[in-house]
Amino acid sequence: MSYTIIVKVFQTNPNAWFEVIESTVWHYANGGSWTKANDKYVLTMGSTGTSGILRFQSGDQYFIVALGVDD
């Protein structure tokens, strides 16, 4: 069974504008991929046990968001 997670990023602080600088997928259980459609990031995973990460940056500040499915 394949899985899809759709991520929409909301920016609320105009003084710290974060942008996605990297997207990765842990290729387990048939792999996965990131695509971007309009203002949404779409993680498609081939099966359970797969995950993806979005890495954000604003100046010298970074953070990551990890998403996935394991049932």
Residue pairs with C-beta under 8 A, 6 or more apart in sequence:
1 47
1 48
2 30
2 44
2 45
2 46
2 47
3 44
3 45
3 47
3 48
3 50
3 69
4 42
4 43
4 44
4 45
5 42
5 43
5 45
5 52
5 67
5 68
5 69
6 40
6 41
6 42
6 43
7 40
7 41
7 42
7 43
7 54
7 65
7 67
8 39
8 40
8 41
9 18
9 20
9 39
9 41
11 17
11 18
16 58
16 59
16 61
17 58
18 56
18 57
18 58
18 61
18 63
19 56
19 57
19 58
20 41
20 54
20 55
20 56
21 55
21 56
21 57
22 53
22 54
22 55
23 34
23 41
23 52
23 53
23 54
23 55
24 52
24 53
24 55
25 31
25 32
25 33
25 34
25 43
25 45
25 50
25 51
25 52
26 32
26 50
26 51
26 52
26 68
27 50
28 49
28 50
29 45
29 46
29 47
29 48
29 49
29 50
30 45
30 46
30 47
30 50
31 45
31 46
31 50
32 43
32 44
32 45
32 46
32 50
32 51
32 52
33 43
33 44
34 41
34 42
34 43
34 44
34 52
34 54
35 41
35 42
35 44
36 42
41 54
43 52
43 67
45 51
45 52
45 68
45 69
48 69
48 70
48 71
49 68
49 69
49 70
50 68
50 69
51 66
51 67
51 68
51 69
51 70
52 66
52 67
52 68
53 64
53 65
53 66
53 67
54 64
54 65
54 67
55 62
55 63
55 64
56 62
56 63
56 64
56 65
